[in-house]
Amino acid sequence: MPDDKHTLDYLRQFGYLPDGVSLGSPQGPAAVRAFQAMALLPATGEVDAETKKGFDRPRCGFPDRQGALESGIGTFVAFGTVWNHAIITYRINNLSEDLPEERQRALIETAWGRWQSVVPLVFRETNEEPDIEIRFGAGSHGDNFPFDGPGGVLAHAFFPPPNAGALAGDAHFDEEETWQEGFSSRGFDLLTVMVHEFGHSLGLSHTSVPSSTMNPFYPTPSVPATDDRAGIRSVYRRHIWAASLYRDILGRRFDDEGLDGWVRGLFAGASPQDVARGFVYSEEHSGQIATDLYFSLLDRAPEPAGLAGWRSQLQQGMGRQSAIVAFLDSSEYRNKHPQDDAFIDSLYRRLLRRPPDAGGFDFWRQRMRDGMPRFEVARGFILSDEYCRAFSRSLYTRFLRREPDTAGWQDWTSRLTRGLNHQDAVLGFVASPEYQSAVENWW
């Protein structure tokens, strides 16, 4: 295969062919076939007319394949990095002269929003030193990857740190292009290109999927497609897991600074167990447990002092079971159910959620006649196989979104009957590999 400078330059620039290797070498046809596959052309390995047209298509300047370029400051090569925090800042260095400033700023916010709708990241503009700098430039613009004038390369961006040194995450757009809103033959839709480039800034490489935002050839969808969403969720799986703890344990959306702190902790070496424990024994979650017990056992809202006391004890390590027993043994509960029979009946209905069976009712009535105190009776219900099986099943359906498997169900039930804190059982579920993996698809 004879060498052709345009073909050689293209294949080398976009990572298909190493420097110093000719098209006539055994790697030449393979490089051409790889490009043809990316461009959705017949993979013949021959530089035919359609392939040459492919070389002229407007596209992103990010290489399609990794490893053919030397690594170092300003390179696109390395991949697999991720921002180690959740609040990502960006600074607008300058804007294009083709569109009003306010429209460009709105498009930038929209482009970030397309990714923010897929993964729990927060994008904030700043005038201080940013994570990501956005700029327009022509020709050589300070990053060793000069733009090529109208057409050809439209823009490029760099992966998150530690790639590219000070350029990590930055997105550059060719000012010699004609930028516009929407599609026409007069120019290029700025939003479409920004969404694509910001995908690189967040850690995604190119794909040959034609309907993907991360396909290298313009135009691409400005809304991340299925494979884009799967890719970015895989990259930010730890962020998603931390954000899911807010949803599944605290029952709310994450607060930005809180999520940022937990993510930074994970990347600094905190284990999933450490983070999960922080949630299940948090002041907020402990207060939720206490509030629920007031409503479910005393049929009323908590008074401030009582709530604060129970919240503090739960936060310091008291198990939910112990709190339940204490509520059931309280003078307030005793006054609501002064007779032993009424007390036993209430335990069946409030804890087991069913009427008492005759045999079980007689068993507990006899125990109380023999002198068993109320707190021991309540503990017997809380540690019963029936109660613990129901509670462990609820953990499977709540956190794993599935019915329990027989062995796992029995194991967790057994742990609970032996006194495992309810909060520690929750911790075990949300820190499990199954939950950490599954939440990627539930976000």
LINQUI-V209573 format. One record per backbone hydrogen bond with DSSP energy under -0.5 kcal/mol. NH is the residue of the N-H (numbers start at 1). CO is the residue of the C=O. If there is no record, write none. Layout:
nh co
NH CO
NH CO
//
This chain:
nh co
8 4
9 5
10 6
11 7
12 8
13 9
14 10
15 12
16 11
17 11
19 68
21 18
25 22
28 25
29 25
30 26
31 27
32 28
33 29
34 30
35 31
36 32
37 33
38 34
39 35
40 37
41 36
44 42
48 46
52 48
53 49
54 50
55 51
56 52
56 53
57 54
59 152
60 216
61 155
64 14
65 14
75 72
80 203
88 86
88 122
89 87
90 124
91 132
93 91
93 134
94 134
104 100
105 101
106 102
107 103
108 104
109 105
110 106
111 107
112 108
113 109
114 110
115 111
115 112
116 112
117 113
118 115
119 115
121 119
122 86
124 88
124 122
126 90
131 89
132 89
134 91
135 171
137 173
141 139
147 139
154 59
155 59
156 172
158 170
163 160
165 162
167 164
168 165
169 159
170 167
171 133
172 156
173 135
174 154
175 137
175 173
177 174
179 177
180 188
182 180
184 187
187 184
188 178
190 180
190 188
193 189
194 190
195 191
196 192
197 193
198 194
199 195
199 196
200 196
201 197
202 198
203 200
204 199
207 214
212 209
215 212
218 58
229 225
230 226
231 227
232 228
233 229
234 230
235 231
236 232
237 234
240 236
241 237
242 238
243 239
244 240
245 241
246 242
247 243
248 244
249 245
250 245
251 246
252 246
259 255
260 256
261 257
262 258
263 259
264 260
265 261
266 262
267 263
268 264
269 266
270 265
275 271
276 272
277 273
278 274
279 275
280 276
281 277
282 279
286 282
287 283
288 284
289 285
290 286
291 287
292 288
293 289
294 290
295 291
296 292
297 293
298 293
298 294
299 294
300 294
307 303
308 304
309 305
310 306
311 307
312 308
313 309
314 310
315 311
316 312
317 314
318 313
323 319
324 320
325 321
326 322
327 323
328 324
329 325
330 327
334 330
335 331
336 332
337 333
343 339
344 340
345 341
346 342
347 343
348 344
349 345
350 346
351 347
352 347
352 348
353 348
354 348
361 357
362 358
363 359
364 360
365 361
366 362
367 363
368 364
369 365
370 366
371 368
372 367
376 373
377 373
378 374
379 375
380 376
381 377
382 378
383 379
384 381
388 384
389 385
390 386
391 387
392 388
393 389
394 390
395 391
396 392
397 393
398 394
399 395
400 395
400 396
401 396
402 396
409 405
410 406
411 407
412 408
413 409
414 410
415 411
416 412
417 413
418 414
419 416
420 415
425 421
426 422
427 423
428 424
429 425
430 426
431 427
432 429
436 432
437 433
438 434
439 435
440 437
441 438
442 438
442 439
443 439
//
